[in-house]
Amino acid sequence: MKRILVPTDFSDRAENALKVAAMIAKKQHCEIYLLHMMEIPIRQTDPGQTETIIPQTLFFMDLARKRFETLMSQDYLKGLTVHETVREDITFHEIKDSCHEFNIDLIVMGSHGATGLQDMFVGSNAEKVVRSSDVPVLVIKNEHESFDIQDFVFASDFKNDNQETYQQAVRFAEMFNAKIHLLLVITASDFMTTYEAQTRISDFISGQSFDNYTVTIHNDYTVEQGILNICKDINADLIGISTHGRQGIAHFFNGSISEDIVNHANRPVITFKI
């Protein structure tokens, strides 16, 4: 891991994510790319608007520069290489494009989640990034004095299309010398016997050299609730889950367990794109 992208709106939750990114960067000798996106009306169809648009653009650019300067002066960033960049449009494709442009290995971002009608119609910004990102996304909900991962729950259906995401999870666990808790949640609508579940997990990890893991097969009403319950029981430091990155109408009808977990978990979540 060499480069970490941190989207920021200069809020407290965004700074919580930056602090975690800084801890990881110091541990792994990474560079941080701090990205701020602003919705600035640079172009208008009415030429008469030009004189007001340019000062407005300059004002917001100057405000972003001052906020960057304030962040860069924080002690937790000392000794790190931090690149500042501004995008003049608020779209989640900008984050994806920035990942490709800067060859990013990990996105770390803050979130407060979404509930109720907001969850149904809008979702959280983190959810939208998770849906579109090709690189792992680490979502931070709270402030962490230290980001030390010891117990890492990796929830999966343990089918073959999750093999690469599991390898990414293993690499992340090895950075912290963390134990991975392999979790398969069984629900009434997708029932299998304990023997079938054990066989599926055994086949999935067959030939893997990583041995710092446990296996948990858990029954619950929903997969999401099962993940949250197990994480609470063992006081997990991190939840890892794969995402298909569905968008548009496919996402509306199929939903995504990973995005639900990102919204509703009160602990850090890392997602890996299948």
Buried (B, 14 or more C-beta within 10 A) or exposed (E): BEBBBBBBBBEEBBBBBBBBBBBBBBEEEBBBBBBBBBEBEEEEEEEEEEEEBEEEBEEBBEEBEEBBEEBEEEEBBEEBEBEBBBBBEEEBEBBBEBBEEBEBBBBBBBBBBBEEEEBEEEBBBBBBBBBBBEBBBBBBBEEBEEBEBEBBBBBBBBEEEBBEBBEBBBEBBEEBEBBBBBBBBBBEEEEBEEEEBBEBBEEBBEEEEBEEBEBBBBEBEBBBBBBBEBBEEBEBBBBBBBBBBBEEEEBEEEEBBBBBBBBBBEBBBBBBBB
